[in-house]
Amino acid sequence: MIKKPMELIQEAKSGAFCLTAEGARAQLREDPATLIIDVREPEEVAASAVAGAVNIPRGVLEMKVEQLVPAHDAPVLICCASGGRAALSAKTLRDMGYTNVKLIDCTHQEIVAAINKN
């Protein structure tokens, strides 16, 4: 059976713990060790970055994540521009054995407004 991209994204979101931008901000306040991974492309990040986020593009996530996050129980938040790539990335990390991954499921503008404010 062939699945459309939106079906894959919805399936990935159904297995993810989703946060709003404000929920992500609260998580960062409660646990400063939380890492935000932005899975957008470097050009997108250069145009508008999320404060404190590490950029690992979706296309190389599997190859690079263990270098930055060796502990599979480390708290990780995943974000992108609209939630689709982040949802697929969160599923990938869960499939790799990461147990404390959350998806910031909103627009990039909402994330920047919540995370980048003082």
Buried (B, 14 or more C-beta within 10 A) or exposed (E): EEEEEEEBBEBBBEEBEBBBBEBBBEBBEEEEEBBBBBBBBEEBBEEBBBEEBBBBBBEEBBEBBEEEBEEBEBBBBBBBBBBBBBBBBBBBBBEBEBEBBBBBBBBBEBBBBBBBEE
